[in-house]
């Protein structure tokens, strides 16, 4: 019988699911993903997680609770650094330990350490550590990973070109990615923030669809090539040492300077230290180029009515600016 690995649908799932799934499948391991975030998942997350955690971390706890009795293993990497001289949020690093200490009755957790701060060498160790749970051949494990990684690279290239529907990897809300630049929208909005806040429809109250229903084209940071985002992030006087920050700030700077967007909506988790810095950097640039910017903060108390009102007001303001030669304040 195939062994099963559970991947909680939260945090880095939105960045690396495709790679992980291919890797495990190449090792003949079945991957089970938790269901989309819903009220039960959120409630379970709030119940199991410490109060001080940000919303995506709480949600992640809920996904683990959902999966724990359904799989042989859980896969929760410990993300320290994804790039030379860069770091991840401390909560990414602490996630596996938080889970172990918060939730009872867990299956074994596979926790490779991802720390590429000095070099990529340690990645091989992490791959072998993970694969050894299922097969005792370094050669086969590394081959399985190489094949998965090649497909992951190709997949991302297609995404950059807007070709592949993300439904292919279960990101239903991301139908928006492929059509953004190809369709003639009246206006385009950059939906900015950490991937797990942007692509989880439940926690952000389906902002993407609300905008799409208004005929607005959506752009996300993931649609901008990494090299371009990094190049634009390098304008900062001090090096951005958060990897997610490189992507968020760099892609926003690029789109603002190239005049490819009419407005920016930043979705931030309440209490996120990284977001408070990133958002400020993007807002300053937006102000300089007179691009309207608004911040939507989400936590478990956020009401949908409030979000709807904020979005409607922002879209109305964009339309008014469009019709009145942008003599309306970009900040309401
Ligand atoms: S970056 Fe912000 S939202 Fe993400 S885990 Fe850290 S504190 Fe939470």
Boltz pocket constraint, residues with backbone or C-beta under 6 A from the ligand:
constraints:
  - pocket:
      binder: B
      contacts: [[A, 54], [A, 55], [A, 56], [A, 57], [A, 89], [A, 90], [A, 91], [A, 92], [A, 194], [A, 269], [A, 271], [A, 272], [A, 273], [A, 274], [A, 275]]
      max_distance: 6.0
